[in-house]
Amino acid sequence: MAASSLFPRLLFLLSFTLYIPPSSSSRSVPPATAAATAATPAALASALAPGLPPYKPGPITTNGKNYTKACDPARFADLGLDMADFLYCNSSLGYAERVRDLVGRMTLVEKIANLGDRAQGAARIGLPKYGWWSEALHGVASTGHATYFGDVVPAATSFPNVILTAAAFNETLWKAIAQAISTEGRAMYNLGHTGLTFWSPNINVARDPRWGRVLETPGEDPYTVGRYSVNFVRGMQDVQGSETTDDPHTRPLKVSTCCKHYAAYDLDNWFGVTRFDFDSRVTQQDMVETFVRPFETCVREGDSSSIMCSFNRINGIPVCADPQLMSQTFRDDWQLHGYIVSDCDSIEVIYERQKWLNGTPEEAVARVMKAGLDLDCGYGPLNYYMNFTESAVKQGLVRESDIDNALKNLYMLLMRVGFFDNIPAFEPLGTNDICTEEKRELAVDAARQAIVLLKNDDNTLPLDASKYKSIALVGPHANATEAMIGNYAGIPCRYLSPLDAFSTDADSVEYVQACDVKCTNDSLFGPAVAAAKNASATFIFVGLDLSIEAEERDRMDLLLPGSQTELVNKVADASAGPVILVILSGSCLDVSFAHENPKIGAIIWAGYPGGEGGQAIADVVFGRYNPGGKLPITWYKNEYIEQIPMTSMPLRPVDEFGYPGRTYKFFNGTALYPFGYGLSYSNYTYGGVRCFSSSVTISLDSTEFCKPLSYKEGGNASTCPALKIDELPCKETMEFDVGVTNHGTRGGSNVVIVYSKPPAEVADAPLKQVVGYQRVFVPAGGTAKVHFSLNACKALGLVEKTAYTVLPSGTSTIVVGDGDVAVSFPVEVQFQL
């Protein structure tokens, strides 16, 4: 459908965003052009606030000497100071007392100079500079002011982008990756190449497949995203032996993580609507059920030490300026033990772009500080905290005590990560702990575990390398290197492209790129077709890269770019042997044409598999690894984008406008590949379900705590429809075993996903929702028993229209697995007076 005919029914007024498309002339602008014409803070020249010296990331440097801790007597001596005069360096005192001494010594000007991500320190009292902004989404990244590669640290291990790693559904793997990243991060800190505060992970739910940042996220299911966050954060932060302490505010941390971007942030630049201008019109039901849930899990269970507030507004109010969403939720409700940081230049966006309340820069500073923002990341010409806080104090808009509270949160965190004292267990880490063989193999294994087999007609795969000695590798990604690492990446230890890896398996490999990812020129299709005619097997590598999907770049459709589809069809038609299509992408692509093409025997989704990705793909296609990944997002057909604007926020279908629901929980259409889909070289079945508890009974003293529940027309309303979960002990569990049988000739891992379905009479409830999963290895011809123990309230709970999370009475259903092999059993919930 032409752009000018999209969304003919968009002139409406509902509780969610009103979106009026631009004129047809402006709507025809290609995405890249539209993005380039939007003036954004990120596009501004990187500079410090006026008058501040340049900030160079690196170690604590004093008079040309490098130190790994601020409280080093020799360092103070270099400054002409005696460390014994400063209580904040007295390690026998508690962190709170030390921080109180530090902040108390600072002048107002010094305090303000340390509210930005490139904190200037205060040499007068021995406080060094500190760069807060480092990233570690899937390996230590070069993004941010506080990390750089070169000289003694030329590279770090590059793991697969998060969306692919999530497809493994393996919490042990997720945690192991984070532990490896934090070890490299700590080593790089010791070598002066990064800080100790990493603004990762991105745990926004992937609400819409067009969003350019889907590749950074763990997918569309809020439960899975939350579980990923817990394991990533724990893997990054936990110090062995100190996983829990009596005072979590003083728990030592290996490094600090930051769960971002809070919240309802999943649009970057779509038909001229940007993340800076977008007002997310969200119901409280969707906030609780989807957008906020992973963040609550990240803080409550992961004990993340930071949260980043996002650019967008939610129901008219900028997130970073909303005290109810910020300090009340993070600190009062969730008990955050750490600090709150803005997405970079958020205060500038509030003032310059959103013109919220038409206030002054000082008023913008005051509002975000009162809301609970501790640290201002500002990499444009102005860091608003560092430039306007002093005048805000003089105008009576900000108390100095507000600044003190922010600094105490920041320096308590730096105490915990060892910036002042270091942590002895991590002092020996150095170059020998970066880019090790063990970490390289973990990166390869992560990609292998996660790769998803989408099609495998007549057991096209795996190929026997001894029988296919002459192969053709064609397409934009056949020799991919940088494309494999996606965004928020560093410099990989090495690149192992598909061409590199496949060349070790075949005697002869003919490589033809044919076109780049945008594929606007088909003049080189001929050599690709010729290669396929002469090869015993043909591999076509297609997909996306950061020129198509990325931060500030949303997609306009779900199709392969340019003439890639034509390339696939021509090469497949000409191929003499089996054809395997390999897709590199973060989000979904409508490859219906390939799924239906009998000449294409197999389709693989390899995401962005990291620096070692070529090896992982080769291991799967040549049978050294039996694929077991499952899709963490729904793969829609391209018609989806014609049915719903990206700016429509409701997850549930909007029947009035013909909008389908979003994600597997509410989508009422037919997907190309559903959430949880993934084939294997083995056939698995589930059976032998042994349920230890198929009913839940809760005794009540009275019905005064009963809550209403929305029922379908004709549904039988109970005298006590539901109970508010927050008011229940919620100690009841549901335990069951399920047998997983491998009917194949190869051992393999199977991901067992467990869903709950609400009582049939409940209205507007999810179709189903993930409540647990396990990845289990099953030997060829064998059966593995998997045990689940689910908290009844968490597994069966629903979020009502009132935004209460309730336990409904009636018959819910537990479903194990997807598709034809799924098994299920009912669970009866009763409330007894």
C-alpha positions in Angstrom: 0.0 0.0 0.0 1.4 3.5 -0.9 2.4 5.8 2.0 -0.4 8.2 1.0 -3.0 5.6 1.7 -1.9 4.5 5.1 -4.3 4.8 8.0 -7.3 6.4 6.3 -9.1 6.3 9.6 -6.6 8.1 11.8 -8.7 11.2 12.4 -10.1 10.1 15.7 -10.0 11.1 19.3 -9.5 8.4 21.9 -7.7 8.1 25.2 -4.5 7.3 23.4 -2.4 9.4 21.1 -4.1 11.3 18.3 -2.0 10.9 15.2 -2.5 13.0 12.1 -0.2 11.9 9.3 1.8 14.6 7.5 0.9 15.6 3.9 1.6 13.0 1.2 4.5 15.0 0.0 6.3 14.9 3.3 5.3 11.3 4.0 7.2 10.1 0.9 10.5 11.1 2.5 12.7 8.0 3.1 13.3 7.1 6.7 17.0 8.1 6.7 16.1 11.5 5.2 13.3 12.1 7.6 15.7 11.3 10.5 18.3 13.6 9.2 16.0 16.5 8.9 14.9 16.2 12.6 17.0 18.4 14.8 17.9 16.2 17.8 20.1 16.7 20.8 22.1 13.6 19.8 22.9 15.3 16.5 24.4 18.4 18.2 28.2 18.7 18.5 29.5 16.9 21.6 30.7 19.5 24.0 30.9 20.3 27.7 29.0 23.1 29.3 30.7 26.5 28.4 33.8 27.2 30.5 34.5 23.6 31.6 37.8 21.9 30.5 37.6 18.9 28.1 36.9 15.6 29.7 39.1 12.7 28.7 38.0 9.3 29.9 40.5 7.2 31.7 41.9 6.5 35.1 42.0 8.7 38.2 44.9 10.9 37.1 46.8 13.3 39.4 49.9 15.1 38.2 50.4 12.7 35.4 50.1 9.6 37.6 47.3 7.0 37.3 45.4 5.6 40.3 42.6 3.0 40.6 41.1 4.5 43.7 40.4 8.0 44.9 41.5 7.4 48.5 45.1 6.7 47.9 47.6 8.4 50.3 50.1 8.9 47.5 47.5 10.6 45.3 46.6 13.0 48.1 50.3 13.7 48.6 50.6 14.6 44.9 47.8 17.1 45.5 49.6 18.6 48.5 47.0 17.1 50.8 47.0 14.7 53.7 44.4 12.0 53.3 44.1 11.6 57.0 42.4 15.0 57.1 39.5 13.8 55.1 36.9 11.6 56.8 35.4 10.5 53.5 38.6 8.5 53.0 38.4 6.8 56.4 37.5 3.2 55.4 36.7 2.3 59.0 33.6 4.5 58.8 30.3 3.6 57.2 29.5 4.8 53.7 26.8 7.1 54.8 29.1 9.0 57.2 31.8 9.2 54.7 29.5 10.6 52.0 28.1 13.1 54.4 31.6 14.3 55.1 32.4 14.5 51.4 29.3 16.4 50.4 29.6 18.7 53.4 33.0 19.9 52.4 31.9 20.9 48.9 31.0 24.5 48.0 27.8 25.1 46.0 29.7 25.6 42.8 31.7 22.3 43.4 28.5 20.5 44.1 26.9 21.6 40.9 30.0 20.7 38.9 29.4 17.1 39.9 25.8 16.8 38.9 26.6 16.0 35.2 27.8 12.7 33.7 31.3 14.2 33.3 31.6 15.1 36.9 34.5 17.6 37.4 35.5 16.6 40.9 37.0 19.1 43.4 40.8 19.1 43.6 40.6 21.4 46.6 39.3 18.5 48.7 41.0 15.6 46.8 37.9 14.6 44.9 38.8 13.4 41.4 36.8 13.7 38.2 34.5 10.8 37.2 32.9 9.8 33.9 29.5 8.2 34.6 28.6 7.1 31.1 29.8 3.7 30.0 27.7 1.1 28.2 27.7 -2.7 28.3 24.6 -3.9 26.4 26.2 -7.0 25.0 29.9 -6.4 25.8 31.8 -3.3 26.9 30.8 -0.7 24.3 32.6 2.3 22.9 29.5 4.3 23.4 29.7 6.9 26.1 32.2 9.5 27.4 33.9 7.2 29.9 35.1 4.3 27.8 37.6 4.1 25.0 39.6 1.5 23.2 43.3 1.7 22.2 46.8 1.0 23.3 46.6 -1.7 26.1 42.9 -2.4 25.5 42.3 -2.6 21.8 39.1 -4.7 22.0 36.6 -6.6 24.2 34.4 -9.7 23.8 31.4 -9.0 21.6 28.3 -11.1 22.6 25.2 -11.4 20.4 22.8 -8.4 20.6 20.2 -8.9 23.3 17.2 -9.8 21.1 19.1 -12.9 19.9 20.5 -13.8 23.3 16.9 -13.7 24.7 15.9 -16.3 22.1 17.9 -18.9 24.1 15.5 -18.6 27.0 18.4 -19.6 29.2 18.8 -17.6 32.5 22.1 -19.3 33.4 23.5 -18.2 30.0 22.2 -14.6 30.5 23.9 -14.4 33.9 27.2 -15.9 32.6 27.4 -13.4 29.8 26.9 -10.5 32.3 29.6 -11.9 34.6 32.0 -12.1 31.7 31.2 -8.5 30.6 31.6 -7.2 34.1 35.0 -8.9 34.5 36.2 -7.3 31.3 34.7 -4.0 32.5 36.5 -4.1 35.8 39.7 -5.1 34.1 39.3 -2.1 31.7 38.7 0.2 34.6 41.9 -1.0 36.3 43.7 -0.2 33.0 42.1 3.3 32.8 39.8 2.6 29.9 36.3 2.7 31.3 34.3 3.7 34.4 32.4 1.5 36.8 28.9 2.6 36.0 27.3 0.9 32.9 24.0 2.2 31.5 22.7 -1.2 30.5 20.4 -3.1 30.0 17.7 -1.8 27.8 14.5 -3.5 29.1 11.8 -1.7 27.2 9.2 -4.1 26.0 9.3 -4.5 22.2 5.7 -3.3 21.6 6.0 -2.6 17.9 8.1 -4.4 15.3 8.9 -1.1 13.5 10.8 0.3 16.5 14.5 0.8 15.6 15.7 -0.4 18.9 14.1 -3.8 19.1 17.5 -5.4 18.7 18.6 -4.0 22.1 15.7 -5.5 24.0 14.9 -9.0 25.3 11.6 -9.0 23.3 7.9 -8.4 23.7 7.0 -10.4 26.8 7.2 -8.4 30.0 7.8 -11.4 32.2 10.7 -12.6 30.1 12.1 -9.1 29.8 12.0 -8.8 33.6 13.7 -12.2 34.1 16.4 -11.2 31.6 17.0 -8.0 33.6 17.4 -9.8 36.9 20.0 -12.2 35.5 21.9 -9.6 33.6 22.0 -7.2 36.6 22.9 -9.9 39.1 25.6 -11.1 36.8 27.1 -7.7 36.4 26.7 -6.4 39.9 26.9 -9.3 42.4 30.1 -9.8 44.4 30.5 -13.4 45.5 29.6 -13.7 49.1 27.8 -10.3 49.2 24.7 -11.1 47.0 22.6 -10.0 50.0 23.5 -7.8 53.0 21.6 -6.4 56.0 21.9 -2.9 54.5 21.4 -3.1 50.7 22.5 0.6 50.4 26.0 -0.5 51.3 26.1 -3.8 49.4 29.4 -3.9 47.4 29.0 -4.1 43.6 31.4 -5.5 41.0 30.1 -2.7 38.7 26.9 -0.7 38.6 24.1 -1.3 36.1 21.2 0.9 34.9 17.8 -0.3 33.7 16.5 1.9 30.9 14.5 3.6 29.4 11.7 4.2 31.9 9.0 4.1 30.5 6.6 3.4 27.6 9.5 4.4 25.4 9.4 2.5 22.1 9.3 5.0 19.3 12.3 6.9 17.9 11.4 8.5 14.6 8.4 7.4 12.7 6.9 9.6 9.9 8.3 12.7 11.7 7.1 11.8 15.2 10.2 11.6 17.3 11.0 10.3 20.7 11.6 13.8 21.9 8.1 15.0 20.9 6.1 11.9 21.5 3.4 11.9 24.2 2.7 8.2 25.1 -1.0 8.1 25.8 -1.1 5.0 28.0 -3.8 3.6 30.2 -2.8 2.7 33.8 -3.7 -0.9 33.0 -1.1 -1.1 30.3 1.4 0.7 32.4 1.2 -1.8 35.2 0.7 -4.8 33.0 3.4 -4.2 30.4 5.5 -1.0 30.4 6.5 -0.8 34.1 6.6 -4.4 35.0 10.1 -5.2 33.8 11.5 -2.2 35.7 9.9 -3.2 38.9 11.3 -6.7 38.5 14.7 -5.2 37.7 14.8 -3.1 40.9 13.0 -5.4 43.3 14.6 -8.7 42.3 17.7 -7.6 40.5 18.6 -4.8 42.9 19.7 -2.6 40.0 21.6 0.3 41.3 20.3 2.8 38.7 17.3 3.7 36.5 17.3 6.0 33.5 14.2 8.1 32.7 13.3 8.4 29.1 12.8 11.4 26.7 9.1 10.9 26.1 6.1 12.3 27.9 3.5 9.9 29.4 0.0 11.3 29.4 1.3 14.8 28.9 4.1 14.9 31.6 7.8 14.4 30.8 8.9 11.2 32.5 12.0 12.8 34.1 9.8 15.5 35.6 7.1 13.3 37.0 7.6 12.7 40.8 4.9 10.0 40.8 6.7 8.0 38.2 10.2 8.8 39.6 10.9 9.2 43.3 7.6 7.9 44.5 7.8 4.8 42.5 11.5 4.1 42.5 12.4 5.0 46.0 9.2 4.8 48.0 7.5 1.9 46.3 10.4 -0.2 45.0 13.1 0.8 47.4 15.8 1.7 44.8 19.3 1.4 46.2 21.1 3.7 43.8 20.7 6.8 41.6 18.4 8.0 38.9 19.9 9.4 35.6 18.3 11.1 32.6 18.6 9.9 29.1 21.1 12.3 27.6 19.8 15.8 27.2 16.4 15.0 28.5 16.2 18.3 30.5 17.1 20.2 27.3 14.4 18.3 25.5 11.8 19.2 28.1 12.7 22.9 27.8 13.6 23.3 24.1 11.5 20.7 22.3 8.5 19.9 24.5 8.3 23.4 26.0 6.6 21.8 28.9 4.7 24.5 30.9 6.6 27.1 28.9 9.0 27.6 31.8 12.6 28.7 32.0 15.7 26.4 32.0 15.9 27.0 35.8 12.3 25.8 36.2 13.0 22.7 34.1 16.0 21.9 36.3 13.9 22.5 39.5 11.1 20.2 38.3 13.3 17.2 37.4 15.4 17.6 40.6 12.2 17.7 42.7 11.0 14.6 40.8 14.1 12.8 42.0 16.6 13.1 39.1 20.1 12.7 40.6 22.3 12.9 37.5 22.0 14.8 34.3 23.5 13.2 31.2 24.0 16.1 28.8 26.3 15.8 25.8 25.0 18.7 23.8 26.3 22.3 24.2 24.5 22.6 27.5 24.5 20.4 30.5 21.4 21.8 32.2 22.2 20.8 35.8 25.8 22.2 35.5 24.6 25.4 33.8 21.3 26.4 35.4 21.2 24.9 38.9 23.1 27.7 40.5 20.7 30.3 39.2 17.8 28.0 40.1 19.1 28.1 43.7 19.4 31.9 43.6 15.9 32.2 42.3 14.6 30.0 45.2 13.5 27.2 42.9 15.9 24.6 44.2 17.2 24.0 47.7 20.8 23.3 48.3 19.6 20.3 50.3 18.0 18.9 47.1 21.5 19.0 45.5 22.9 17.3 48.6 20.4 14.5 48.3 21.3 13.9 44.7 25.0 13.9 45.4 24.6 11.5 48.3 22.8 9.0 46.1 25.7 9.3 43.5 28.6 9.1 45.9 27.0 6.2 47.9 27.0 4.3 44.7 30.6 5.2 43.9 31.5 4.0 47.4 29.8 0.6 46.7 31.7 0.0 43.4 35.0 0.8 45.0 35.8 4.1 43.3 37.2 5.4 46.6 38.8 2.2 48.0 38.8 -0.3 45.1 37.6 -3.8 45.8 40.6 -6.1 46.6 39.1 -9.1 44.7 39.1 -7.2 41.4 42.4 -5.3 41.7 44.4 -8.1 39.9 42.1 -8.0 36.8 43.9 -6.7 33.7 44.7 -7.4 30.0 44.8 -11.2 30.6 41.1 -11.1 31.5 39.9 -9.5 28.3 39.3 -11.4 25.0 40.1 -14.7 26.6 39.4 -18.0 24.8 36.8 -18.9 27.5 34.8 -15.6 26.8 35.1 -16.1 23.0 33.6 -19.6 23.3 30.8 -18.2 25.6 30.0 -15.7 22.9 29.9 -18.4 20.2 27.8 -20.6 22.4 25.3 -17.8 23.2 24.7 -17.4 19.5 24.4 -21.1 18.9 21.9 -21.5 21.7 19.8 -18.6 20.4 19.7 -19.1 16.6 16.1 -19.9 15.5 15.3 -22.4 12.8 12.2 -21.0 11.1 11.8 -23.5 8.2 13.3 -26.9 7.5 11.4 -28.7 4.7 12.3 -32.3 4.2 15.1 -32.0 6.7 17.1 -29.8 4.4 19.3 -29.1 7.4 21.7 -30.0 8.8 24.0 -30.4 5.8 26.7 -33.0 5.7 29.8 -31.0 5.0 31.4 -34.1 3.4 28.7 -34.2 0.7 28.5 -30.5 -0.1 32.1 -29.5 -0.9 31.2 -26.7 -3.3 28.9 -24.0 -1.9 27.8 -20.6 -2.8 27.6 -17.8 -0.3 25.6 -14.8 -1.7 23.9 -11.8 -0.3 24.6 -8.6 1.6 25.5 -10.5 4.8 27.5 -13.4 3.5 30.7 -11.8 4.6 29.2 -9.7 7.4 31.6 -8.3 10.1 30.4 -5.0 11.7 26.8 -5.8 10.8 27.0 -8.8 13.1 27.6 -6.8 16.3 24.7 -4.4 16.0 24.6 -1.3 18.1 25.9 -0.2 21.5 28.9 -2.3 20.6 32.6 -2.0 21.3 35.5 -3.3 19.2 35.3 -7.1 19.0 38.3 -9.3 19.9 38.0 -10.4 16.3 35.5 -10.9 13.5 34.6 -14.3 12.2 32.3 -13.8 9.3 30.1 -16.4 7.7 32.5 -16.5 4.8 35.4 -17.1 7.2 33.6 -19.9 9.0 32.1 -21.6 6.0 35.4 -21.7 4.2 36.7 -24.2 6.8 33.9 -26.6 6.1 33.8 -26.6 2.3 36.5 -27.3 -0.3 35.2 -24.5 -2.5 33.3 -21.4 -1.5 32.2 -18.9 -4.1 31.2 -15.6 -2.5 29.1 -13.0 -4.2 27.8 -10.0 -2.3 25.4 -9.1 -5.1 24.3 -5.8 -3.3 24.6 -4.1 0.0 21.8 -4.2 2.6 19.8 -1.4 1.0 20.1 -3.3 -2.3 19.2 -0.5 -4.7 21.4 -1.8 -7.5 20.7 -5.2 -9.1 23.6 -5.1 -11.6 25.6 -7.7 -9.7 22.7 -10.2 -9.4 24.1 -12.2 -12.4 27.2 -13.5 -10.7 25.1 -14.5 -7.7 22.8 -16.5 -10.0 25.7 -18.1 -11.7 27.3 -19.1 -8.4 24.1 -20.8 -7.3 23.9 -22.7 -10.6 27.3 -24.2 -10.1 27.1 -24.9 -6.3 26.1 -28.1 -4.6 24.4 -25.9 -1.9 23.5 -22.2 -1.8 23.3 -20.0 1.3 21.7 -16.6 0.9 22.5 -14.1 3.6 20.0 -11.2 3.8 18.4 -8.9 6.4 18.9 -5.5 8.0 21.6 -3.5 9.6 22.0 -0.2 11.5 21.2 1.8 8.3 17.7 0.4 8.5 16.9 -0.2 12.2 18.7 1.7 14.9 18.3 4.4 17.5 16.6 7.4 16.0 15.6 5.2 13.0 12.3 3.3 13.0 11.3 1.2 10.1 8.5 2.0 7.6 7.7 -1.6 6.7 8.5 -5.2 7.6 9.9 -6.1 4.2 13.5 -7.0 3.1 15.1 -3.7 2.0 15.3 -2.7 -1.7 15.7 -5.6 -4.1 16.7 -8.2 -1.6 13.5 -10.2 -2.2 14.2 -10.2 -5.9 17.8 -11.4 -5.2 16.5 -14.3 -3.0 14.0 -15.4 -5.6 16.4 -15.3 -8.6 19.2 -17.1 -6.8 16.8 -19.8 -5.4 15.2 -20.4 -8.8 18.7 -20.9 -10.3 20.1 -23.1 -7.6 21.1 -26.6 -8.4 21.2 -27.8 -4.8 19.5 -27.0 -1.5 18.9 -23.4 -0.7 19.2 -22.0 2.9 18.2 -18.5 3.7 20.0 -16.9 6.6 18.5 -13.7 8.1 20.4 -11.1 10.1 18.1 -8.6 11.8 16.9 -7.4 15.1 13.2 -7.2 14.5 10.9 -9.3 12.3 10.8 -9.5 8.6 7.9 -10.6 6.4 9.6 -13.4 4.5 6.3 -15.2 3.6 7.6 -15.5 0.0 10.5 -17.5 1.1 8.5 -19.6 3.5 6.2 -20.6 0.7 8.9 -21.1 -1.9 9.6 -24.9 -2.3 13.1 -24.1 -3.6 14.1 -22.6 -0.3 14.4 -25.6 2.0 15.4 -23.9 5.2 15.3 -20.4 6.9 17.4 -19.4 9.8 17.1 -16.2 11.9 20.6 -15.4 13.4 19.8 -11.9 14.8 23.0 -10.0 15.2 25.1 -12.8 16.5 28.2 -10.9 17.7 31.8 -10.9 16.5 32.0 -14.7 16.4 28.6 -15.0 14.7 29.8 -16.7 11.5 31.1 -19.7 13.5 27.8 -20.1 15.3 25.8 -20.1 12.1 28.2 -22.6 10.5 28.0 -24.9 13.6 24.2 -24.9 13.3 23.9 -25.5 9.5 26.5 -28.3 9.4 24.9 -30.1 12.3 27.6 -29.6 15.0 24.8 -27.9 17.1 21.1 -28.8 17.2 19.2 -25.5 17.2 16.9 -24.8 20.1 16.2 -21.0 20.0 12.6 -19.7 20.2 11.4 -16.3 19.0 11.1 -13.7 21.7 9.0 -11.5 19.5 6.1 -12.2 17.1 7.0 -12.1 13.4 4.1 -10.3 11.8 3.2 -10.1 8.1 3.7 -6.7 6.5 0.0 -6.0 6.5 0.3 -5.4 10.2 1.8 -1.9 9.5 -1.3 -1.0 7.4 -3.6 -1.9 10.3 -2.2 0.1 13.2 -0.1 3.3 13.5 3.0 3.0 15.6 1.8 5.9 17.8 -1.2 3.9 19.0 -0.2 2.7 22.5 -2.9 0.3 23.6 -1.8 -3.3 23.7 -5.4 -4.6 23.4 -7.2 -4.5 20.0 -9.2 -1.4 19.3 -12.2 -2.8 17.4 -13.6 0.6 16.5 -10.7 1.3 14.2 -9.9 -2.3 13.3 -6.5 -2.2 15.1 -5.2 -5.6 16.0 -3.7 -6.1 19.4 0.0 -6.0 20.1 2.4 -8.9 21.1 1.4 -12.5 21.4 -0.7 -11.6 24.5 -3.3 -9.6 22.5 -2.7 -9.9 18.8 -5.8 -11.2 17.2 -4.5 -11.7 13.7 -2.4 -14.5 12.0 1.3 -14.2 12.5 4.0 -15.4 10.1 5.9 -17.0 13.0 4.4 -16.6 16.5 6.2 -15.8 19.7 7.9 -18.9 21.1 8.2 -20.5 17.6 11.4 -22.4 16.7 12.2 -25.7 15.0 14.9 -28.2 15.8 16.6 -31.1 14.1 14.8 -33.3 16.6 11.0 -33.7 17.2 9.9 -33.1 20.8 6.6 -33.9 22.5 5.3 -33.1 25.9 3.5 -35.6 28.1 3.3 -37.3 31.4 2.1 -34.2 33.1 2.0 -34.8 36.9 0.2 -32.0 38.7 0.7 -31.8 42.4 -1.7 -28.9 42.9 -4.5 -28.3 40.5 -6.6 -26.0 42.7 -6.0 -22.9 44.8 -8.3 -22.2 47.8 -8.0 -19.0 49.8 -10.1 -18.5 52.9 -11.7 -15.1 53.6 -13.1 -13.6 56.7 -15.5 -11.4 54.7 -16.1 -10.3 51.1 -15.1 -6.7 51.8 -11.8 -7.3 50.1 -13.3 -8.7 46.9 -12.6 -6.7 43.7 -14.7 -6.4 40.6 -13.7 -8.1 37.4 -14.7 -7.4 33.8 -16.7 -10.2 32.3 -17.8 -11.0 28.8 -21.4 -10.5 27.9 -23.3 -13.4 29.4 -20.4 -14.3 31.7 -21.4 -15.5 35.2 -20.2 -13.0 37.7 -19.0 -14.6 41.0 -20.0 -13.2 44.3 -16.3 -12.6 44.9 -14.8 -12.2 41.4 -11.3 -11.4 42.4 -8.9 -10.5 45.2 -6.2 -7.8 45.1 -2.9 -9.6 45.1 -1.1 -6.9 47.2 -3.5 -7.7 50.0 -2.9 -11.5 50.0 0.0 -13.5 51.5 0.3 -15.2 48.1 2.2 -18.2 49.4 0.2 -20.8 47.4 2.2 -22.6 44.8 1.3 -24.8 41.8 3.8 -27.6 41.2 3.9 -30.0 38.3 6.2 -32.2 36.2 6.2 -32.5 32.5 8.1 -35.0 30.4 9.9 -33.8 27.3 10.6 -36.6 24.8 13.1 -36.3 22.0 12.0 -38.5 19.1 15.0 -37.6 16.9 18.4 -39.1 16.4 20.3 -36.1 17.8 20.4 -34.8 21.3 19.3 -31.2 21.7 18.0 -28.5 24.0 14.3 -27.8 24.1 12.8 -24.6 25.6 9.7 -25.4 27.6 7.6 -22.3 27.8 4.7 -22.3 30.3 1.7 -20.0 29.9 -1.4 -19.3 31.9 -4.8 -18.6 30.3 -7.4 -16.7 32.3 -11.0 -18.0 33.0 -12.9 -18.0 29.7 -15.6 -15.6 31.0 -13.1 -12.8 31.8 -13.2 -9.9 29.3 -10.2 -8.0 28.0 -7.7 -10.4 29.5 -4.6 -11.6 27.7 -5.0 -14.5 25.4 -2.2 -16.1 27.3 0.9 -15.0 29.2 4.3 -16.4 29.9 4.6 -17.5 33.6 7.8 -19.6 33.4 10.2 -21.4 31.1 13.1 -23.8 31.3 15.7 -24.9 28.7 16.4 -28.6 29.1 18.8 -30.9 27.2 17.2 -34.2 26.0 19.3 -37.0 24.6 18.3 -38.6 21.3 15.4 -41.0 22.0 15.3 -40.0 25.6 12.9 -38.2 27.9 13.7 -35.5 30.4 11.5 -34.6 33.4 11.1 -30.9 34.0 9.7 -29.6 37.3 7.9 -26.3 37.7 6.9 -24.6 40.9 4.8 -21.5 40.2 3.5 -18.9 42.7 -0.2 -19.0 42.1 -0.7 -15.2 42.4 2.1 -14.4 40.0 1.1 -17.1 37.5 -2.7 -16.6 37.5 -2.8 -12.8 38.3 -4.4 -10.3 35.9 -4.3 -6.6 35.7 -7.9 -5.2 35.7 -9.0 -2.0 34.1 -8.7 -0.4 37.5 -4.9 -1.2 37.3 -5.3 -3.5 40.3 -3.4 -6.7 39.9 -5.9 -9.3 41.0 -6.3 -13.1 41.4 -9.5 -14.1 39.5 -11.8 -16.8 40.8 -12.8 -19.6 38.4 -11.0 -21.9 36.2 -7.7 -20.8 34.7 -5.6 -23.0 32.4 -1.8 -23.8 32.5 -0.5 -24.5 29.0 2.9 -26.1 28.5 4.5 -25.5 25.1 3.3 -24.0 21.8 1.4 -25.3 18.8 0.4 -28.9 18.3 2.7 -30.3 21.0 1.3 -28.2 23.8 -0.4 -29.8 26.8 -2.6 -28.2 29.3 -4.5 -28.7 32.6 -7.0 -26.6 34.5 -6.5 -24.8 37.8 -9.5 -24.0 39.9 -9.3 -20.9 42.1 -11.8 -20.7 44.9 -12.4 -18.1 47.7 -14.1 -19.5 50.8 -15.8 -17.5 53.5 
